[in-house]
Amino acid sequence: MATQPSSDTSPSAVQDAVAATTARLLIVCPDRPGIISAVSTFLYHHGANITDFDQHASDPDAGTFFLRMEFQTPGLDCSWDTLKSNFEARVARQYGMEWQLTLAADRKRMAIMVSRHDHALLELLWRTMGGDLPAVIPMVISNHDDLRGEVERFGIPYHHIPVTRDNKVEAEQQALQLLEGQADLVVLARYMQILSPDFVQHYPHRIINIHHSFLPAFVGANPYQQAWERGVKLIGATSHYVTDDLDQGPIIEQNVARVSHRHSPAELKALGQEVERGVLLRAVRWHLEDRVIVDGNKTVVFTR
């Protein structure tokens, strides 16, 4: 007897099916009446079906308006390029909008830079290769060769670029050459090097960093030992966009875990790394899903 073919219900397949017909619209503009009506009416007349919507106004009077919208594309009555051209002419220009229209099916290319700590790197690799994180990873760049085996078993190219005080400029240029045209986003998964302003300017608001939240209280080596010696009761992590000001970029996500005198320095470190993994994963996911809008030195994040 013939059997019906089983449908693929894996996370990757389900995600791909939804992404195949989903578009995303981000808008920033001066707040004024009529914006939501203008946008929704425009999409309605072009055959789009709005399936997710979120908004924020910074101030009731003369504030800034932020919008994120998802809509379905099968019913569109025009090409993608025509839709964007018409939106600019008929809506965006009238309201002074900065806007971005993307297709969820166009997964962003996420390059990863890492040193020796593997916890954040492996979280991103597992989630991406398992289909849970909507990205492709074109490469991993490291200033050490320690994690090559872990990365290459996923079939991802691993580039070892040693960095010293004397060759830092040349090392960054080598990394930029590898990344050119290959990365939409760069994630620093515990990359223990300070990027120069020249490097950062190539990826404005497209470099995401993760670090523990002891700064500036406990700087230098062994921050968890320092925290243990001071008897801290909370440990945490911060993920933010990288700017020229060290660890001062717009924050995307943070979290903490409560600890006590019973935790050893090693246990504090293990708990801290667990928090880092989760914080970085959420920050990266929200960026990949076009849920983050930078507003000066802070962010508007439209989470689920």
Residue pairs with C-beta under 8 A, 6 or more apart in sequence:
10 131
11 130
11 131
11 132
12 130
12 131
12 132
13 131
15 131
15 132
15 134
16 105
16 131
18 104
19 103
19 104
19 105
19 107
19 134
20 104
20 105
21 72
21 73
21 74
22 51
22 70
22 71
22 72
22 73
22 103
22 104
22 105
23 48
23 70
23 71
23 72
23 73
23 101
23 102
23 103
23 104
24 68
24 69
24 70
24 100
24 101
24 102
24 103
24 104
24 289
24 290
25 39
25 67
25 68
25 69
25 70
25 71
25 99
25 100
25 101
26 67
26 68
26 99
26 100
26 101
26 290
26 293
27 35
27 39
27 65
27 66
27 67
27 68
27 69
27 92
27 97
27 98
27 99
28 64
28 65
28 66
28 67
28 97
28 98
28 99
28 293
28 295
29 35
29 64
29 65
29 95
29 96
29 97
29 98
29 99
30 62
30 64
30 65
30 95
30 96
31 57
31 58
31 59
31 62
31 63
31 64
31 65
32 65
32 95
34 95
35 65
35 67
35 95
36 55
36 67
38 91
38 94
38 95
39 67
39 69
39 91
40 50
42 86
42 87
42 90
42 91
43 50
43 69
43 71
46 76
46 77
46 78
46 83
46 86
47 75
47 76
47 77
48 71
48 72
48 73
48 75
48 76
49 71
49 72
49 75
50 69
50 70
50 71
51 70
51 71
51 72
52 68
52 69
52 70
53 67
53 68
53 69
53 70
54 67
54 68
54 69
54 302
55 65
55 66
55 67
55 68
56 65
56 66
56 67
56 300
56 302
57 63
57 64
57 65
57 66
58 64
58 65
58 66
58 295
64 295
66 293
66 295
66 300
66 302
68 290
68 291
68 293
68 302
70 104
73 80
73 103
76 83
78 86
80 103
83 101
84 101
87 99
87 101
88 99
91 97
92 99
100 290
102 290
104 134
104 289
107 134
107 135
107 136
107 288
108 134
108 135
108 136
108 184
108 185
108 287
108 288
109 135
109 136
109 137
109 138
109 182
109 183
109 184
109 185
110 124
110 128
110 135
110 136
110 137
110 138
110 183
110 184
110 185
110 186
110 187
110 284
110 288
111 137
111 138
111 139
111 140
111 141
111 179
111 182
111 183
111 185
111 186
111 187
112 121
112 124
112 125
112 137
112 139
112 140
112 141
112 186
112 187
112 189
113 140
113 141
113 142
113 175
113 186
113 187
113 188
113 189
113 191
114 120
114 121
114 140
114 141
114 142
114 147
114 188
114 189
114 190
114 191
115 142
115 143
115 144
115 190
115 191
115 192
115 193
116 144
116 146
116 147
116 190
116 192
117 189
117 190
117 192
117 273
118 147
118 150
119 190
119 273
119 274
119 276
119 277
120 189
120 190
120 210
120 273
120 276
120 277
120 280
121 140
121 147
121 150
121 151
121 189
121 190
122 150
123 277
123 280
123 281
124 133
124 137
124 187
124 189
124 280
124 281
124 284
125 137
125 150
125 151
125 154
125 156
127 133
127 281
128 135
128 136
128 137
129 137
129 154
133 281
133 284
133 285
133 288
134 285
134 288
134 289
135 185
135 284
135 288
137 154
137 156
138 156
138 157
138 182
138 183
139 156
139 157
139 158
139 159
139 178
139 179
139 182
139 183
140 147
140 151
140 156
140 157
140 158
140 159
141 159
141 161
141 175
141 178
141 179
142 148
142 158
142 159
142 160
142 161
142 191
143 160
143 161
143 162
143 163
143 171
143 191
143 192
143 193
144 160
144 162
145 160
147 158
148 158
148 160
151 158
152 158
159 175
159 178
161 171
161 174
161 175
162 171
163 171
163 193
164 171
168 193
168 196
169 196
172 195
172 196
172 198
172 199
175 199
176 199
176 202
179 186
179 202
183 203
184 206
185 203
185 206
185 207
185 208
185 284
185 287
185 288
186 203
186 206
186 207
186 208
187 207
187 208
187 280
187 284
188 195
188 207
188 208
188 209
188 210
188 242
189 210
189 280
190 210
190 211
190 276
191 209
194 246
195 207
195 242
197 244
200 207
200 242
200 243
200 244
205 241
205 250
205 294
206 241
207 241
207 242
208 239
208 240
208 241
208 242
208 252
208 280
208 283
208 284
208 287
209 239
209 240
209 241
209 242
209 247
209 249
210 237
210 238
210 239
210 276
210 279
210 280
210 283
211 237
211 238
211 247
211 276
212 223
212 224
212 235
212 236
212 237
212 238
212 272
212 276
213 235
213 236
213 237
213 238
213 254
213 256
214 223
214 226
214 227
214 232
214 235
215 247
217 230
218 226
218 227
218 230
220 226
222 265
224 235
224 265
224 268
224 269
224 272
225 265
227 235
227 265
227 268
228 263
228 264
228 265
228 268
231 261
232 259
232 268
233 258
233 259
233 260
234 256
234 257
234 258
234 259
235 256
235 257
235 259
235 268
235 271
235 272
235 275
236 254
236 255
236 256
236 257
236 272
236 275
236 279
237 254
237 255
237 272
237 275
237 276
237 278
237 279
237 280
238 247
238 251
238 253
238 254
238 279
239 251
239 252
239 253
239 254
239 279
239 280
239 282
239 283
239 284
240 247
240 249
240 250
240 251
240 252
240 283
241 249
241 250
241 252
241 294
241 299
242 249
243 249
243 250
243 297
248 297
249 297
250 294
250 295
250 296
250 297
250 298
250 299
251 298
251 299
252 282
252 283
252 286
252 287
252 292
252 299
252 301
253 279
253 280
253 282
253 283
253 286
253 301
254 279
255 275
255 278
255 279
256 275
257 271
257 272
257 274
257 275
259 267
259 268
259 271
263 271
286 292
286 301
286 303
291 301
291 302
291 303
292 299
292 300
292 301
292 302
293 299
293 300
293 301
293 302
